[in-house]
Amino acid sequence: MPQQDAHTAERFEVLDALRGICALLVALYHFQANGLIAQSLLVQNGWLFVDYFFVLSGFVIAHSYGTRLAEDAVSIGRFMALRIGRIYPLHIAILLAFVALELVLVLAGDLLAQFVTREAFTGSRSWGALVQNIFLLQSFGIEGGRGWNGPAWSIAAEMWTYLLFALVFMAARRWLVPISALLGTAALYWLSANAPDLHVTFEGGIIRCIFGFSVGVLTYQFYTRFGGLSGQIWELAAFAALTAFASLAHGALTFAAPLLFAVTILVLATQSGFISKLLRRPVFQLLGLISYSIYMTHIFVQGRLGELLQVTDWLAIRVDLQGRTLLTGPAWIGDVVTVVMLAMVVAVSYATYRLVEKPGRDLSRRLFG
């Protein structure tokens, strides 16, 4: 879900802003405090917005690199080096933060015994899962890959999908559309045959990413040949359909999510209506700028806030059947804590963007750009 590199004149500011909003919705999905915010249908289905990242990545990579890879203007090695420089610094920084917590548990285990019931570097923080996270292998369904920074499964899936499509761009050339369609169809077939809905993460998340990325590449091919869907009516209709779908979709219907995101991208890529004007406001542009940091840091921030609440005993904490942390208690307190959580995530994300993400990206551009 990292934002595009600015190698071309056109920048899709509105699509960037929507990515920031989607990142916040994913963060809300993972923070299930009792309250109106967390219990809203849109937040309960917040996991679906990861697929917007996949579709948008296919769209912007085709925009920024598709022709350059096809014409040998950039090598696959250089392309991958730039993508690693975009993803890896923040990914490793967050992993190191989690490792630091485990070291604290090693050094102060007795003092923390009433709050932590497991040993350091076990369970979801095992050494095996750490190795898979370091090498971005946790979306292939390899045993022991769950844990650490959970949302990073999608970053791992994107990295390998970048490589797959770089090869497609370079080798396929005139066959890009049919090959992308074939890859997307094969991925959808696998998903529908092996999962009841699109919510596939560690056990085959790479296939989910290939599906969304393929749709994004095809969406860009449509956009370059026929243009987007411009106008006020299209924007209002797209947002109404997206909100309704994301709130109500379940089961096999969720497999249609990338297609709806594709239509939304075709509409917002023209940046021509009222909603586009709204998303160009500074606050939404900031969210788009730090969207990758929001996505990568929110679990860490939520965990530390949960620990603080546990120590103060303001809200009871339990885990639901999906493994998400639930903060139970008065609904109004849950909503207040949720708003505080979002503010913390945005603040931390801005800091990590300035201190880690942007310097890492800039260094990779100086070395390989």
ZATORDO-762365 format. One line per 4 residues: number of its first residue (from 0); their letters; for each residue x, y, z of N, C-alpha, C. Coordinates in steps of 0.1 Angstrom, whole numbers, plus 5000, padded with zeros to 4 digits. Layout:
N
NUM) A) X,Y,Z,X,Y,Z,X,Y,Z  ...
END
This chain:
369
0) MPQQ) 5008,4988,5000,5000,5000,5000,5008,5013,5000  5022,5012,5000,5029,5024,4999,5026,5033,4987  5026,5046,4989,5022,5055,4978,5032,5054,4966  5028,5059,4955,5035,5058,4943,5048,5067,4943
4) DAHT) 5058,5064,4936,5069,5072,4934,5066,5082,4923  5071,5094,4924,5067,5105,4915,5077,5105,4903  5075,5095,4894,5083,5094,4882,5076,5100,4870  5063,5103,4871,5055,5108,4860,5048,5121,4865
8) AERF) 5044,5129,4855,5039,5142,4858,5026,5142,4866  5017,5132,4862,5004,5132,4868,5005,5125,4882  4999,5132,4892,4999,5126,4905,4984,5125,4910  4980,5114,4914,4966,5112,4918,4964,5115,4932
12) EVLD) 4962,5128,4935,4961,5133,4949,4949,5127,4956  4938,5126,4949,4926,5122,4955,4927,5107,4959  4933,5099,4950,4935,5085,4953,4944,5083,4965  4954,5092,4966,4963,5091,4978,4955,5094,4991
16) ALRG) 4946,5104,4990,4938,5108,5002,4929,5097,5006  4923,5090,4996,4914,5079,4999,4922,5068,5006  4934,5066,5002,4942,5056,5008,4944,5059,5023  4946,5071,5027,4947,5075,5041,4935,5071,5049
20) ICAL) 4923,5074,5043,4910,5071,5049,4909,5056,5051  4913,5049,5041,4912,5034,5042,4921,5029,5052  4933,5034,5054,4942,5030,5064,4936,5032,5078  4929,5044,5080,4923,5046,5093,4912,5036,5095
24) LVAL) 4904,5032,5085,4894,5022,5086,4899,5009,5090  4911,5005,5085,4917,4993,5089,4921,4993,5103  4927,5005,5107,4931,5007,5121,4919,5006,5131  4907,5011,5127,4895,5010,5135,4891,4996,5136
28) YHFQ) 4892,4989,5125,4888,4974,5125,4895,4967,5135  4908,4970,5137,4917,4962,5146,4915,4967,5161  4907,4978,5163,4906,4983,5177,4891,4983,5180  4887,4971,5186,4873,4969,5188,4868,4973,5202
32) ANGL) 4869,4986,5205,4863,4991,5217,4848,4991,5217  4842,4989,5228,4827,4989,5228,4823,5004,5226  4814,5006,5216,4810,5019,5213,4804,5020,5199  4798,5031,5196,4791,5033,5183,4801,5032,5171
36) IAQS) 4813,5038,5173,4823,5038,5162,4827,5024,5158  4832,5016,5168,4837,5003,5165,4826,4993,5161  4814,4995,5165,4803,4986,5162,4796,4990,5149  4800,5001,5142,4793,5004,5130,4797,4994,5119
40) LLVQ) 4788,4992,5110,4790,4981,5100,4802,4984,5091  4805,4997,5088,4816,5000,5080,4829,4996,5087  4830,4998,5100,4842,4994,5107,4843,4979,5109  4832,4973,5111,4832,4958,5113,4837,4951,5100
44) NGWL) 4835,4958,5088,4840,4952,5076,4853,4959,5071  4859,4966,5080,4871,4974,5077,4882,4967,5070  4883,4954,5072,4894,4946,5066,4893,4946,5051  4881,4949,5045,4880,4949,5031,4888,4960,5024
48) FVDY) 4892,4971,5032,4899,4982,5026,4913,4979,5023  4918,4968,5028,4932,4963,5024,4932,4961,5009  4921,4957,5003,4920,4954,4989,4920,4966,4981  4916,4978,4986,4918,4990,4979,4933,4993,4977
52) FFVL) 4941,4990,4987,4956,4992,4986,4961,4983,4975  4957,4971,4973,4962,4962,4963,4958,4967,4949  4945,4971,4947,4941,4976,4934,4948,4989,4931  4949,4998,4941,4956,5011,4938,4970,5008,4935
56) SGFV) 4977,4999,4942,4991,4996,4939,4993,4992,4924  4984,4983,4919,4984,4979,4905,4983,4990,4896  4974,4999,4899,4971,5011,4891,4983,5020,4890  4988,5024,4902,4999,5034,4902,5013,5028,4897
60) IAHS) 5015,5015,4900,5027,5009,4895,5027,5008,4879  5015,5005,4874,5013,5005,4859,5015,5019,4854  5011,5029,4861,5012,5043,4857,5026,5047,4858  5033,5044,4869,5047,5050,4871,5058,5041,4864
64) YGTR) 5056,5028,4863,5067,5020,4859,5063,5011,4847  5050,5009,4844,5047,4999,4833,5054,5001,4820  5053,5013,4815,5060,5016,4802,5075,5016,4803  5080,5021,4814,5095,5021,4816,5100,5007,4817
68) LAED) 5093,4998,4824,5098,4984,4824,5097,4978,4811  5086,4980,4804,5084,4974,4790,5094,4979,4780  5098,4991,4781,5108,4997,4772,5122,4996,4777  5125,4988,4788,5138,4987,4793,5144,5000,4798
72) AVSI) 5136,5010,4801,5141,5022,4806,5145,5021,4821  5140,5011,4827,5144,5008,4841,5145,4992,4842  5155,4988,4849,5157,4973,4850,5148,4968,4862  5146,4955,4862,5138,4949,4872,5146,4950,4886
76) GRFM) 5159,4949,4885,5167,4951,4897,5166,4965,4903  5166,4975,4895,5165,4988,4900,5151,4991,4905  5141,4986,4898,5127,4987,4902,5125,4981,4916  5130,4969,4918,5128,4962,4930,5136,4969,4941
80) ALRI) 5148,4974,4938,5155,4982,4948,5148,4994,4953  5141,5001,4944,5133,5013,4948,5121,5008,4956  5115,4997,4953,5103,4993,4961,5108,4988,4974  5119,4981,4975,5124,4977,4988,5127,4989,4997
84) GRIY) 5133,4999,4990,5137,5012,4998,5124,5019,5002  5113,5017,4995,5101,5023,4999,5094,5016,5011  5095,5003,5011,5088,4995,5021,5096,4991,5033  5109,4987,5031,5116,4980,5041,5120,4989,5053
88) PLHI) 5125,5001,5052,5129,5009,5064,5119,5009,5075  5106,5013,5071,5096,5013,5082,5092,5000,5087  5092,4990,5078,5089,4976,5082,5098,4971,5092  5111,4973,5090,5122,4969,5099,5121,4977,5112
92) AILL) 5119,4990,5111,5118,4998,5123,5107,4993,5132  5095,4990,5127,5084,4985,5135,5088,4972,5141  5094,4963,5133,5098,4950,5139,5108,4952,5150  5117,4961,5149,5127,4964,5160,5120,4969,5172
96) AFVA) 5109,4977,5170,5102,4982,5182,5095,4970,5189  5090,4960,5181,5084,4949,5188,5094,4940,5195  5106,4939,5188,5117,4931,5194,5121,4938,5208  5121,4951,5208,5125,4958,5220,5115,4955,5231
100) LELV) 5102,4953,5228,5092,4950,5238,5095,4936,5244  5099,4927,5235,5102,4913,5240,5114,4913,5249  5124,4922,5246,5136,4923,5254,5132,4929,5268  5123,4938,5268,5118,4943,5281,5111,4932,5289
104) LVLA) 5104,4923,5282,5098,4912,5289,5108,4902,5294  5119,4900,5287,5130,4892,5292,5136,4898,5305  5138,4911,5304,5145,4918,5316,5137,4920,5327  5124,4922,5325,5115,4926,5336,5102,4917,5337
108) GDLL) 5104,4904,5333,5093,4894,5333,5086,4893,5346  5094,4893,5357,5087,4891,5370,5078,4903,5374  5083,4915,5370,5075,4927,5373,5062,4928,5365  5063,4922,5353,5051,4922,5344,5043,4910,5344
112) AQFV) 5045,4901,5353,5038,4888,5353,5023,4889,5354  5019,4899,5362,5004,4901,5363,4997,4905,5351  5005,4911,5341,4999,4916,5329,5002,4908,5317  5013,4900,5317,5017,4892,5306,5019,4878,5310
116) TREA) 5011,4869,5303,5011,4855,5308,5020,4846,5299  5027,4851,5289,5035,4842,5281,5050,4846,5283  5059,4837,5278,5073,4840,5278,5077,4848,5266  5088,4855,5267,5093,4864,5256,5096,4855,5244
120) FTGS) 5094,4860,5232,5097,4853,5220,5090,4840,5218  5078,4839,5223,5070,4828,5221,5056,4832,5215  5048,4822,5212,5034,4825,5207,5035,4834,5194  5028,4845,5194,5027,4853,5182,5040,4861,5180
124) RSWG) 5049,4860,5190,5062,4867,5188,5073,4857,5188  5071,4846,5180,5081,4835,5180,5093,4839,5171  5104,4832,5172,5116,4835,5164,5113,4831,5149  5106,4820,5147,5102,4816,5134,5094,4826,5126
128) ALVQ) 5084,4832,5133,5076,4842,5127,5084,4855,5124  5094,4858,5133,5103,4869,5131,5111,4868,5118  5116,4856,5116,5124,4853,5104,5116,4855,5092  5104,4850,5092,5095,4851,5080,5091,4866,5078
132) NIFL) 5090,4874,5089,5087,4888,5087,5098,4895,5081  5110,4892,5085,5122,4899,5080,5124,4897,5065  5121,4885,5061,5123,4882,5047,5109,4883,5039  5099,4888,5045,5086,4891,5038,5080,4878,5032
136) LQSF) 5080,4868,5040,5074,4855,5036,5061,4851,5043  5056,4860,5051,5045,4856,5060,5031,4856,5053  5030,4858,5040,5017,4857,5033,5016,4844,5024  5026,4835,5025,5026,4823,5017,5020,4811,5025
140) GIEG) 5016,4813,5037,5010,4802,5044,5020,4792,5050  5033,4796,5051,5043,4788,5057,5040,4787,5072  5041,4775,5078,5038,4773,5092,5046,4782,5101  5040,4787,5111,5046,4796,5121,5049,4810,5116
144) GRGW) 5042,4814,5106,5044,4828,5100,5035,4839,5106  5025,4835,5114,5017,4845,5120,5024,4853,5132  5021,4865,5134,5026,4872,5145,5034,4885,5142  5040,4891,5152,5047,4903,5152,5038,4914,5147
148) NGPA) 5041,4921,5136,5033,4932,5131,5023,4926,5121  5012,4922,5126,5002,4914,5118,4999,4920,5104  4995,4933,5103,4992,4939,5090,5003,4938,5080  5015,4936,5084,5026,4935,5074,5025,4923,5065
152) WSIA) 5016,4914,5067,5014,4903,5057,5011,4909,5043  5003,4920,5043,5000,4926,5030,5011,4932,5023  5021,4938,5031,5033,4944,5026,5042,4933,5020  5043,4922,5027,5050,4911,5021,5044,4906,5008
156) AEMW) 5031,4905,5008,5024,4900,4996,5027,4910,4984  5026,4923,4987,5029,4933,4977,5043,4932,4971  5052,4930,4980,5066,4930,4975,5068,4919,4964  5063,4907,4967,5065,4896,4957,5056,4898,4945
160) TYLL) 5045,4905,4947,5036,4908,4935,5043,4918,4926  5050,4928,4933,5058,4937,4925,5067,4930,4915  5074,4920,4921,5084,4912,4912,5077,4905,4901  5065,4898,4904,5058,4891,4894,5054,4900,4883
164) FALV) 5048,4912,4886,5043,4920,4876,5054,4928,4869  5065,4930,4875,5077,4936,4868,5081,4927,4857  5081,4914,4860,5084,4904,4849,5074,4904,4838  5061,4906,4842,5050,4906,4832,5052,4918,4824
168) FMAA) 5054,4930,4830,5056,4942,4822,5067,4941,4812  5078,4935,4817,5090,4935,4808,5089,4924,4797  5083,4913,4800,5082,4902,4791,5070,4902,4782  5058,4907,4788,5046,4905,4781,5044,4916,4770
172) RRWL) 5047,4928,4773,5046,4940,4764,5032,4940,4758  5030,4935,4746,5017,4936,4739,5006,4927,4745  5011,4917,4753,5002,4907,4759,4998,4911,4774  5001,4923,4778,4999,4927,4792,4985,4925,4796
176) VPIS) 4975,4929,4789,4961,4928,4793,4956,4914,4794  4958,4905,4784,4954,4891,4786,4961,4884,4797  4974,4886,4799,4981,4880,4809,4977,4885,4823  4975,4898,4825,4969,4903,4837,4956,4897,4840
180) ALLG) 4947,4896,4830,4934,4891,4832,4935,4876,4836  4944,4869,4830,4946,4855,4833,4950,4853,4848  4960,4861,4852,4965,4860,4865,4954,4864,4875  4946,4874,4872,4936,4878,4881,4925,4868,4882
184) TAAL) 4921,4862,4871,4911,4851,4871,4916,4839,4879  4928,4835,4876,4934,4823,4884,4934,4826,4899  4938,4838,4903,4938,4841,4917,4924,4841,4923  4914,4846,4915,4900,4846,4920,4895,4832,4922
188) YWLS) 4899,4824,4912,4894,4810,4913,4900,4803,4925  4913,4805,4928,4919,4799,4940,4912,4804,4952  4910,4817,4953,4904,4823,4965,4890,4817,4967  4882,4817,4957,4868,4812,4958,4868,4797,4961
192) ANAP) 4878,4790,4957,4878,4775,4960,4884,4772,4974  4891,4781,4980,4898,4778,4992,4894,4786,5004  4885,4796,5002,4881,4805,5013,4866,4809,5011  4859,4811,5022,4845,4814,5021,4843,4829,5018
196) DLHV) 4853,4837,5020,4852,4851,5016,4867,4856,5013  4868,4869,5010,4881,4875,5006,4891,4877,5017  4886,4874,5029,4895,4877,5041,4906,4866,5043  4915,4866,5033,4926,4857,5033,4939,4865,5037
200) TFEG) 4946,4861,5047,4958,4869,5051,4971,4861,5050  4974,4854,5061,4987,4847,5062,4986,4834,5053  4975,4828,5053,4974,4815,5045,4970,4818,5031  4979,4824,5023,4976,4826,5009,4973,4840,5006
204) GIIR) 4977,4850,5015,4974,4864,5012,4981,4869,4999  4991,4862,4995,4998,4866,4982,4988,4864,4971  4979,4854,4971,4970,4852,4960,4959,4864,4960  4955,4868,4972,4946,4879,4973,4952,4892,4968
208) CIFG) 4965,4894,4970,4972,4905,4965,4973,4905,4950  4976,4893,4944,4977,4892,4930,4964,4895,4923  4953,4890,4929,4939,4893,4924,4937,4908,4923  4939,4915,4935,4937,4930,4935,4946,4937,4926
212) FSVG) 4959,4934,4926,4969,4940,4918,4966,4939,4903  4961,4927,4899,4958,4924,4885,4946,4934,4881  4936,4935,4890,4925,4944,4887,4930,4958,4885  4939,4962,4894,4945,4976,4893,4952,4978,4880
216) VLTY) 4960,4968,4875,4967,4970,4863,4957,4971,4851  4947,4963,4851,4937,4963,4841,4929,4976,4841  4927,4981,4853,4920,4994,4855,4928,5005,4848  4941,5005,4850,4950,5015,4844,4950,5014,4829
220) QFYT) 4950,5002,4824,4949,5001,4809,4936,5006,4804  4925,5004,4811,4912,5010,4807,4913,5025,4808  4919,5030,4818,4920,5045,4820,4928,5052,4809  4939,5046,4805,4947,5052,4795,4941,5051,4781
224) RFGG) 4932,5042,4779,4926,5040,4766,4913,5048,4764  4905,5048,4775,4891,5053,4775,4889,5065,4784  4899,5067,4793,4897,5078,4803,4889,5074,4815  4888,5082,4825,4880,5079,4837,4866,5083,4835
228) LSGQ) 4859,5081,4847,4845,5084,4847,4843,5097,4855  4842,5108,4848,4843,5121,4854,4829,5127,4857  4828,5136,4867,4816,5143,4870,4811,5140,4884  4803,5150,4888,4797,5149,4902,4788,5137,4904
232) IWEL) 4780,5133,4895,4771,5122,4897,4779,5109,4898  4790,5107,4890,4798,5095,4891,4804,5094,4905  4809,5105,4910,4816,5105,4923,4806,5102,4935  4794,5108,4934,4784,5105,4945,4780,5091,4944
236) AAFA) 4777,5086,4932,4773,5072,4930,4783,5062,4935  4796,5065,4931,4807,5056,4935,4808,5055,4950  4808,5067,4957,4809,5067,4971,4798,5061,4978  4786,5063,4973,4774,5056,4979,4775,5041,4978
240) ALTA) 4778,5037,4966,4780,5022,4963,4791,5016,4972  4802,5023,4973,4813,5018,4981,4810,5017,4995  4803,5027,5001,4799,5027,5015,4789,5016,5018  4779,5015,5009,4769,5004,5011,4775,4991,5010
244) FASL) 4784,4988,5000,4790,4975,4998,4799,4972,5010  4808,4981,5014,4817,4978,5025,4810,4976,5038  4798,4982,5039,4791,4980,5052,4783,4967,5052  4778,4962,5041,4769,4951,5041,4774,4938,5035
248) AHGA) 4785,4939,5027,4790,4927,5020,4795,4916,5030  4792,4904,5027,4798,4893,5035,4798,4880,5026  4806,4870,5030,4807,4858,5023,4812,4860,5009  4807,4852,5000,4813,4852,4986,4811,4866,4979
252) LTFA) 4802,4874,4984,4800,4887,4978,4813,4896,4979  4821,4894,4990,4833,4902,4992,4843,4900,4981  4842,4889,4973,4851,4888,4962,4850,4899,4951  4839,4906,4952,4836,4916,4942,4843,4930,4946
256) APLL) 4849,4930,4959,4854,4943,4964,4864,4949,4955  4874,4942,4949,4884,4948,4941,4878,4954,4928  4867,4948,4923,4860,4954,4911,4854,4967,4915  4848,4968,4926,4842,4981,4930,4852,4991,4933
260) FAVT) 4863,4987,4939,4874,4997,4941,4880,5002,4928  4880,4993,4918,4885,4997,4904,4876,5008,4899  4863,5006,4900,4853,5016,4895,4856,5029,4903  4857,5029,4916,4860,5041,4924,4873,5048,4919
264) ILVL) 4883,5040,4916,4895,5046,4911,4893,5053,4898  4886,5046,4889,4883,5053,4876,4876,5066,4877  4867,5067,4887,4860,5079,4890,4869,5090,4896  4876,5086,4907,4884,5096,4914,4897,5100,4907
268) ATQS) 4901,5092,4897,4914,5095,4890,4912,5107,4881  4899,5110,4878,4897,5123,4870,4897,5135,4879  4895,5133,4892,4896,5144,4902,4888,5156,4898  4875,5153,4895,4867,5164,4888,4854,5168,4896
272) GFIS) 4851,5161,4907,4839,5165,4914,4840,5170,4928  4829,5172,4935,4829,5178,4948,4837,5169,4958  4836,5156,4957,4843,5147,4966,4858,5148,4964  4862,5149,4951,4876,5151,4948,4881,5164,4954
276) KLLR) 4873,5175,4953,4877,5188,4959,4879,5187,4974  4870,5179,4980,4871,5177,4995,4883,5169,4998  4886,5159,4991,4898,5150,4994,4911,5157,4991  4911,5168,4984,4923,5176,4981,4926,5186,4993
280) RPVF) 4917,5187,5003,4920,5195,5014,4932,5190,5022  4939,5199,5028,4952,5196,5035,4951,5184,5045  4940,5183,5052,4939,5172,5062,4939,5159,5056  4932,5157,5044,4931,5145,5038,4944,5142,5030
284) QLLG) 4950,5152,5025,4963,5150,5018,4973,5145,5028  4973,5151,5040,4982,5146,5051,4980,5131,5054  4967,5127,5055,4964,5113,5057,4969,5104,5046  4968,5109,5034,4974,5101,5023,4989,5100,5023
288) LISY) 4995,5111,5027,5010,5112,5028,5015,5102,5038  5008,5100,5049,5013,5092,5060,5005,5078,5061  4998,5075,5050,4989,5063,5050,4997,5050,5053  5009,5049,5047,5017,5037,5049,5021,5036,5064
292) SIYM) 5025,5047,5069,5029,5047,5084,5017,5044,5092  5005,5049,5089,4993,5046,5096,4991,5031,5096  4992,5025,5085,4989,5011,5083,5000,5003,5091  5012,5007,5091,5023,4999,5097,5024,5001,5112
296) THIF) 5020,5012,5117,5022,5015,5131,5010,5013,5140  4998,5011,5134,4986,5012,5142,4985,5000,5152  4989,4988,5149,4989,4977,5158,4998,4980,5170  5010,4985,5167,5019,4988,5178,5013,4998,5188
300) VQGR) 5008,5009,5182,5002,5019,5191,4990,5014,5198  4981,5007,5192,4970,5001,5199,4973,4992,5210  4984,4984,5208,4989,4975,5218,4993,4982,5231  5001,4993,5229,5005,5001,5240,4994,5008,5247
304) LGEL) 4984,5013,5240,4973,5019,5246,4965,5009,5254  4963,4997,5248,4956,4986,5255,4963,4983,5268  4976,4982,5268,4984,4980,5280,4982,4990,5291  4981,5003,5286,4979,5014,5296,4965,5013,5302
308) LQVT) 4955,5009,5294,4941,5007,5299,4941,4996,5308  4949,4985,5306,4949,4974,5314,4955,4977,5328  4965,4985,5328,4971,4989,5340,4962,4998,5349  4955,5007,5342,4946,5017,5349,4933,5010,5352
312) DWLA) 4930,4999,5345,4917,4992,5348,4905,5000,5344  4906,5009,5334,4895,5017,5329,4885,5008,5322  4890,4999,5313,4881,4991,5305,4886,4976,5306  4876,4967,5306,4880,4953,5306,4884,4949,5292
316) IRVD) 4894,4940,5292,4900,4936,5279,4898,4921,5277  4893,4917,5265,4892,4903,5262,4895,4901,5247  4895,4889,5242,4898,4887,5228,4887,4879,5222  4882,4884,5210,4871,4877,5203,4875,4865,5195
320) LQGR) 4866,4859,5189,4869,4846,5181,4878,4849,5169  4879,4861,5164,4888,4864,5153,4902,4869,5158  4904,4869,5171,4917,4872,5176,4919,4887,5178  4909,4895,5176,4910,4910,5178,4907,4913,5193
324) TLLT) 4914,4923,5197,4913,4928,5211,4900,4936,5213  4892,4932,5222,4879,4939,5225,4881,4947,5239  4878,4959,5239,4878,4967,5251,4863,4969,5255  4859,4963,5265,4845,4963,5269,4844,4973,5281
328) GPAW) 4832,4979,5282,4829,4989,5292,4818,4998,5286  4816,5010,5293,4806,5019,5288,4809,5023,5274  4798,5024,5266,4800,5027,5251,4806,5041,5249  4802,5051,5257,4808,5064,5255,4823,5065,5258
332) IGDV) 4827,5057,5268,4841,5056,5270,4849,5049,5259  4842,5039,5254,4848,5032,5242,4850,5041,5230  4840,5050,5228,4842,5059,5216,4852,5070,5219  4853,5074,5232,4864,5084,5235,4877,5078,5233
336) VTVV) 4879,5066,5238,4892,5059,5237,4895,5056,5222  4885,5053,5214,4888,5051,5200,4893,5064,5193  4887,5075,5197,4891,5088,5191,4906,5091,5196  4908,5088,5208,4922,5090,5214,4932,5081,5206
340) MLAM) 4928,5069,5204,4936,5059,5196,4940,5065,5182  4930,5070,5175,4932,5075,5162,4942,5087,5162  4940,5095,5172,4949,5107,5173,4963,5102,5176  4965,5092,5184,4978,5087,5187,4984,5081,5175
344) VVAV) 4976,5073,5167,4981,5067,5155,4986,5077,5145  4978,5087,5143,4982,5098,5134,4994,5105,5138  4995,5108,5151,5007,5115,5156,5020,5106,5154  5019,5094,5158,5030,5085,5157,5034,5083,5142
348) SYAT) 5024,5082,5134,5026,5079,5120,5033,5091,5113  5029,5103,5117,5036,5115,5112,5051,5115,5116  5053,5111,5128,5067,5110,5133,5075,5100,5125  5069,5088,5124,5076,5077,5116,5078,5081,5102
352) YRLV) 5068,5088,5096,5070,5092,5082,5082,5101,5081  5083,5111,5090,5094,5121,5089,5107,5115,5093  5108,5106,5103,5120,5101,5108,5125,5088,5101  5116,5080,5096,5120,5067,5090,5116,5066,5075
356) EKPG) 5103,5067,5073,5098,5064,5060,5103,5073,5049  5102,5086,5051,5107,5095,5041,5122,5095,5039  5130,5095,5050,5145,5093,5048,5149,5081,5040  5142,5070,5044,5145,5057,5037,5142,5057,5022
360) RDLS) 5130,5063,5019,5126,5065,5005,5136,5074,4997  5139,5085,5003,5148,5094,4997,5162,5088,4995  5167,5080,5004,5180,5074,5002,5179,5064,4991  5169,5056,4990,5168,5047,4979,5167,5054,4965
364) RRLF) 5160,5065,4965,5160,5073,4952,5174,5078,4949  5181,5082,4959,5195,5087,4956,5204,5076,4951  5202,5064,4956,5210,5053,4953,5206,5047,4939  5193,5046,4937,5188,5038,4926,5179,5045,4916
368) G) 5175,5057,4920,5165,5065,4912,5171,5070,4899
END
